[in-house]
Amino acid sequence: MLEQVLDVRFAGIDVPGHGRITTRAYNGALPGPTLRVRAGDTLLLTHVNGLPPNPAAPGTGDARAHGARMPHRPNSFNLHTHGMHVSPSGHADNVLREFAPRAAEGDPEPRYTSVVHVPADHPAGTYWYHPHLHGSTAEQLAGAWRG
């Protein structure tokens, strides 16, 4: 079994040839920590959402009012183990879960747990994990600005 904390928050990162950027990062680094598992292992992840509360849609008080085709809930995330043949349901590799940030500044940072069972016959390979919350995936994978 591999246990790992993935702490997501804004971090200043130096990008060679580009300069310093500020972006959402796992454990303050790009990429996040390498997770080494083998066929038959269980991956136990604790996700800490250290991001600020999600902004509300203008004039609505509800961040979900943006509509399905507009980016929304940029500070919520989840986990997708890209390319792995693991369960997409429950608390595993479920892209329909939402790891929401605290509701208000000063609230405790929420923690979420994922349990990913790697099948005993899983092929070896190099896979990657990333946030995959519909409405915020692109911003979380490529969103950065010079800090």
C-alpha positions as CSV (number, residue, x, y, z in Angstrom):
1,M,0.0,0.0,0.0
2,L,1.2,3.5,-0.8
3,E,-0.1,6.4,1.3
4,Q,0.4,9.9,0.1
5,V,-0.9,13.4,1.0
6,L,-1.6,15.6,-2.1
7,D,-1.8,19.2,-0.8
8,V,-3.2,21.5,-3.5
9,R,-2.7,25.2,-3.3
10,F,-1.2,28.1,-5.2
11,A,2.6,28.0,-5.4
12,G,5.3,30.1,-7.0
13,I,7.2,27.9,-9.5
14,D,10.3,28.8,-11.5
15,V,9.9,27.7,-15.1
16,P,13.2,27.6,-17.0
17,G,13.2,29.9,-20.0
18,H,9.9,31.5,-18.9
19,G,10.3,32.9,-15.4
20,R,8.3,32.6,-12.2
21,I,4.7,31.7,-12.4
22,T,1.9,31.2,-9.9
23,T,-0.2,28.1,-10.4
24,R,-2.2,25.4,-8.6
25,A,0.3,22.7,-7.6
26,Y,0.4,19.4,-5.7
27,N,2.7,19.7,-2.7
28,G,4.2,23.0,-4.0
29,A,5.8,21.5,-7.1
30,L,5.4,20.8,-10.8
31,P,4.9,18.0,-11.4
32,G,3.5,16.7,-8.1
33,P,5.1,13.8,-6.3
34,T,5.8,10.6,-8.1
35,L,3.5,7.8,-6.9
36,R,5.1,4.4,-7.4
37,V,2.6,1.5,-7.2
38,R,2.7,-2.1,-8.6
39,A,0.0,-4.4,-9.8
40,G,-2.0,-5.5,-6.8
41,D,-1.2,-2.4,-4.7
42,T,-3.6,0.0,-3.1
43,L,-3.1,3.7,-3.4
44,L,-4.5,5.7,-0.4
45,L,-4.5,9.4,-1.1
46,T,-5.4,12.2,1.3
47,H,-6.3,15.4,-0.7
48,V,-6.0,18.7,1.1
49,N,-7.7,21.6,-0.6
50,G,-5.7,24.7,0.4
51,L,-7.1,26.9,-2.3
52,P,-9.4,29.9,-1.5
53,P,-13.2,29.6,-1.8
54,N,-14.6,29.4,-5.3
55,P,-15.7,32.7,-6.8
56,A,-19.4,33.1,-7.3
57,A,-20.8,33.8,-10.8
58,P,-21.4,37.5,-11.3
59,G,-24.7,38.6,-9.9
60,T,-25.8,35.1,-8.8
61,G,-24.1,34.1,-5.7
62,D,-23.7,30.6,-7.2
63,A,-20.5,29.5,-8.9
64,R,-22.4,26.8,-10.8
65,A,-24.5,29.4,-12.7
66,H,-21.8,29.8,-15.3
67,G,-23.2,27.0,-17.4
68,A,-21.7,23.7,-18.5
69,R,-19.6,25.3,-21.3
70,M,-18.0,28.0,-19.3
71,P,-15.1,27.5,-16.9
72,H,-16.4,27.4,-13.3
73,R,-15.4,26.2,-9.8
74,P,-11.6,26.8,-10.4
75,N,-10.6,26.0,-6.9
76,S,-12.4,22.6,-6.7
77,F,-10.7,19.6,-8.0
78,N,-10.7,15.8,-8.0
79,L,-8.3,13.1,-9.1
80,H,-7.9,11.1,-12.4
81,T,-5.2,8.5,-12.7
82,H,-4.8,8.9,-16.5
83,G,-4.4,5.7,-18.4
84,M,-4.7,3.3,-15.4
85,H,-7.3,0.6,-15.6
86,V,-8.9,1.2,-12.2
87,S,-12.4,1.7,-10.9
88,P,-14.0,5.0,-11.8
89,S,-16.6,4.8,-9.1
90,G,-17.0,5.6,-5.4
91,H,-13.9,7.1,-3.8
92,A,-11.5,5.8,-6.4
93,D,-10.7,7.4,-9.8
94,N,-14.1,9.1,-9.9
95,V,-14.0,12.3,-12.0
96,L,-17.5,13.1,-10.9
97,R,-16.4,13.7,-7.3
98,E,-15.7,17.3,-6.2
99,F,-13.0,18.2,-3.7
100,A,-14.4,21.7,-2.9
101,P,-12.3,24.3,-1.1
102,R,-13.3,25.9,2.2
103,A,-16.6,27.8,2.0
104,A,-15.1,31.0,3.5
105,E,-11.7,32.4,4.3
106,G,-10.6,31.3,7.8
107,D,-12.5,28.0,7.6
108,P,-10.4,24.8,8.0
109,E,-8.9,23.4,4.8
110,P,-11.1,20.4,3.7
111,R,-9.5,16.9,3.4
112,Y,-10.8,14.1,1.1
113,T,-9.7,10.5,0.7
114,S,-9.3,8.4,-2.4
115,V,-8.6,4.7,-2.4
116,V,-7.4,3.3,-5.7
117,H,-7.0,-0.5,-6.0
118,V,-4.6,-1.5,-8.7
119,P,-5.7,-4.8,-10.2
120,A,-3.3,-7.7,-9.8
121,D,-2.9,-8.0,-13.6
122,H,-2.4,-4.3,-14.3
123,P,0.2,-3.7,-16.9
124,A,3.4,-1.8,-15.9
125,G,3.7,1.7,-17.4
126,T,4.2,5.3,-16.8
127,Y,0.9,6.9,-16.0
128,W,0.0,10.4,-14.7
129,Y,-2.5,11.8,-12.4
130,H,-4.2,15.2,-12.7
131,P,-7.4,17.1,-11.6
132,H,-10.3,16.3,-13.9
133,L,-13.3,18.2,-12.5
134,H,-15.6,19.2,-15.3
135,G,-15.6,23.0,-15.7
136,S,-12.1,23.5,-14.3
137,T,-9.8,20.9,-15.8
138,A,-8.1,23.2,-18.5
139,E,-7.5,26.0,-16.0
140,Q,-6.0,23.7,-13.5
141,L,-3.7,21.9,-16.0
142,A,-2.6,25.0,-17.9
143,G,-3.6,28.0,-15.8
144,A,-0.7,30.1,-14.6
145,W,0.4,33.7,-14.5
146,R,3.7,35.4,-13.9
147,G,4.1,36.1,-10.2
